Amino acid sequence: MNLIPVTDLERPELLIYSGLSEPQLYHYHEPEPGLFIAESPMIIRRALDAGYEPVSCLVEEKLLPFLSGTAASEDFPLSHVFPASMPVYAAPLEVLVRITGFALTRGILCAMRRKPLPDPASLLSSSSRVVVLENVMNPTNAGAIFRSAAALGMDIVLLTRGCTDPLYRRAARVSMGTVFQIPWAVLENGPSAIELLHEHGFTAAAMALTPNSTSLSDFQPEPDRKIALFMGTEGPGLSAETLSSCDLSIRIPMHHGVDSLNVAAASAVAFWHICSSR
């Protein structure tokens, strides 16, 4: 490993861990894709498996034996998949907290290069079960939705530009790394997204509590029917423009006076239902 003990908290190479916000990291290499920070061995490994290029690593020094493979752990080693020249910055936990401003999960961060996003149309051509997230801004919700989408059989995730970044540290961690396992792309907001889906033969179904919503239990799509499930942000839900453009609305039946589920919980119920019909 190219091990570098951290003695100077002001060194420029640590700025990506200490001084840059998520939007700044996103634009770090403009006009090329920027950087993101992966946290914990499992998330880093899944990003590496998906072909993301590591730039540097910041690790708690007591974990170096595990990182290098000289101590046994199911989470490590990672060093054998890192480039030999890649900087590995190491420091005691209290120093890492001072650098990052938060307590690290499993004591390791890795800065990685983003990859160019695919064109949504290229993903739609080989998909039949799609979730479209409209302005889902909470990274915990987004991460949980990605995890459910991957686990329950959805083919791809499409996001409007108002959504949180799936590679945001918290979103990727909550997703358990599935943001690196299920394909995703970014759509333009509004009816143009639905027009694109219609062009590829999809039925646009809105998850919404509207007077004319169909109960999910009554929605039984044919196995070969292409379904795009639209889900909105917590609280406001889908925009009126999207609701009016979708082909139908679907709701999950509620009991005991409960009006709705959290969007992440609702997604798991809906994904299982529409994927089990295939």
N, C-alpha and C positions, 0 to 999 in steps of 0.2 A: 504494500500500500504506500501511496504517497502521503504519509502521515505528517500533519502539521499541528503541533500543539498550539493552542490559542493562548497567547499572553497579552495580546493587544486587541482590546475590544473594538478599536476604531479602524482596524485594517479594512481597506476597501472591499476585499473579497467577501467579507461578511455582510455587506450592505444588503444583499438579496435576502438574508435571513433576519436582519435587524431593522432596516430603514425603508424598505419598499412595501407599499400596500399591494393588495392583490391586483388592482387595475394597473399599477405601475409595472408589476411583474409581467402582466399580460402584454404590455406594449414594449417590453424591454429590448426586443430585437427588431422593432419596426423598420421596414415594412414586413419583415419575416415574423412568424409566430414567436411569442415571448417565452417566459419561463413559468413553471408552477413548482410548488413545494409539496413533496410527498412525505407523509409522516407515518412512521412505524415500519418494521421489517416487511410485514405482509403486503402493505400498500405499495411499498417500493418494489418488492419482487413482482407484483402483478403489473405494475407499470413497465418494468423492465421486460417482462414476458410479452407485453403488448408492443414492444419496440420503441419505447421512449428512451431518449438518450440522456444519461446522467451527466451533470455538469460538475457538481461537488457534493460533499456530504458533511453534515455537522453532527457529531456523535458524542454522547457522554463517554468520558474516557474509561470508565470501568467496564464498558461494553466492548472495548477494543478486542479482547480475546475471543469474544463470540463473533464479532465482525470478521476477524481474520481466520476463523475456523480452528483456533487452537483450544477452544473450549466447546463443549457439546451444548447444542440448543437446537430445537426444531425450527426456530425462527431464523437462524443464521447457519452458515456464513453467507454474506452477500459479496464479500471482497472478490470472489472468483468471477463474478459477473460484472464487476466494475472495471473500467479501463485502469491499467496499472499506473498511468500518469495522473489520474483524476485526484484532485486534492481531497483529503479526508481531514477535516478540522476537528480536533478533539479537545474537550475541556471538561472540568467537573460540572456536575449538574447545576450548582448554584450560578456558575458562569454562563451556562447555556440559557438559564432563565433570564439572566440580565441581558443577554444578546437578543433573545426572541420575544421576551415579554410574557411568556406563558410556560407552564410546565409541560415538557414534551411527553407524548405518548410513546412508551417503550424507548425513550432516550435517543432517537435518531431522526434526522430530517435529511432529505435529499432534494437538491435543486435539479430540475429536469427540463429539457427543452420541449416545448409544445410541438405537435405535428399539425400540418395544414388540415383543416376540417374538410370532410368529404362533402360533395354536393348532395343535397337531400334527394334529388331525383335518382342518383346512382344507388342510393340505399333502398328507395321505394321499389325499384324494379325487381328486387328479389325478396320482398317482404309481403306478409299478409296480415300481421298483427302489429300495429304501430300505436304508440302513445305520443300525443302531442301535449307538451306542457306550455301553458300560456302564462307568462309572467310569474312563475313560481319562484319567488325571491328568497325564501328561507332555505339555506344550504342543508339543514338537517332534513327537511321534507324532501328536497331534491335527491339527496343521497339515499334516503329510504326508498324513494320511488324507483331509483335505478336498481337498487338491490332486488326489489320485488319484481321489476320488469325482467331482469336477467334470470332470476330463480324460477319464475312462473311461466316463462316461455314467450314473452314478447320478443319481436324480432329487432326492433330499433326504437330509439327515443329521439324525438324531434323537439326542439325548444325554440320558443320565440326569443327575440333579442332582449326582452325584459326579464328573462330568467337569470337566476344565479349561475355562475360558472361551475359546471360539474367537476372541474379540476381544482376548485377552491379546496383548501386543505380539509376543512370540516366536512364538506360534501363528499369528497373522496373517501374520507375515513368512515363516515356513517354508511356509505355504500359498501363497505368492506372490499373496496377495490374493484367493484363491478363496473364502475365508470370506465375502466380499461378493458372490460370484457364484452360489453354490449355496444354495438355501433350507435353513434349519435351524431346529429348535425343540427345546424341552426337554420330556422325558417324566418321569413319575413312575417310580421304580424298581419292579422286581418284576413279578409276573404281570399287573398292571393294564395295563402297556404292551403285553403280548402280547395281552391281551383286546381292546384298542383296535385292534391290527393285524388280529386275526381279524375284528372287526366290519367292517373295510374290505376283507376278502377276501384278506388276505396269508397266505402260508405263512411261519412263523417258523423260520429256519434258523440254528443256532448254529455258529459257527466254533470247534471245540473238539477236543482230542485225547482222545476217549472211546472205550471199547472198541467201541461200536456206531456210530462215525462212518462216514459214507459218503465215499469218495474224491471230491474235487472233480471229477476227470475223469469220474466216473460220474454226477455230478449234472447232468442235462441238462433244465432247466426249459423248458416250452413257452413260446413267445414271449409269449403273453398271460397267463401265470401271474404273479401278483404275489408278489414275493420280498422279505422283510425279513431282512437279514443281520445277526445279532448278533455283535459283537466286544467282547472284554473287555480289561481293562487288562493291561499287560505283567507277566508273572509269574503272578499268581493266575488270570488269565483270567476267564471268566464265572462268576457265582455259581451254586451248586448249584440254587437256586430257579429261576433263569432257564433253566438247562440242562434241568431237569425239565419246564418249561412250554413249551419250544420243540417244534416239530413234528418236527424232525430235526436231527442234527449233521453237520457237514461238516469234513473235514480236507484239507489240502494234502499230497500224497505227498512224503516226504522221502527223501534218499539220503545215503550216506557217514556214516551214524550220527548225522546232525543230527536233533534232535527237533522243532524248530519254527523258524518265521521270526519276526522282529520284527513286532509287530502292524501297523505301517505298511506293511512290505513285503508281509505276508500280505494286507492289504487290497487292494493293487494287483492281485495275482494273482487274488483272488476277484472283484473288480469287473470285470476284463476278461472273466472267464469267464461270469459271469451276465449281463452286458450284451451280450456278443456273441451271446447266444441270441435276442435280440430282432430 
